[in-house]
Amino acid sequence: MDPKSLFSLNDHLEMLSRHGDPLEVLERTVDFECFQAWLIEGWAMAMAAKAVVSRSIPPPCSRS
């Protein structure tokens, strides 16, 4: 994949599709829409936990 080419990503994805992209096969096999609510809930919980941890760490002391 030549990073200088405007169409390099598109060409790369087309090549993957021609050779049987495993993610495309998985998408046809598994209905990911049924997991969407769980994923959103898990993401929200992770963001809330991250916010709690960042608030519990005291800011560094400034020395004058």
Contacts in CASP RR format, 6 or more apart in sequence:
PFRMAT RR
TARGET T0000
AUTHOR 0000-0000-0000
METHOD contacts of the structure
MODEL  1
MDPKSLFSLNDHLEMLSRHGDPLEVLERTVDFECFQAWLIEGWAMAMAAK
AVVSRSIPPPCSRS
1 8 0 8 1.000
1 9 0 8 1.000
1 11 0 8 1.000
1 12 0 8 1.000
2 8 0 8 1.000
5 11 0 8 1.000
13 21 0 8 1.000
16 24 0 8 1.000
17 24 0 8 1.000
END
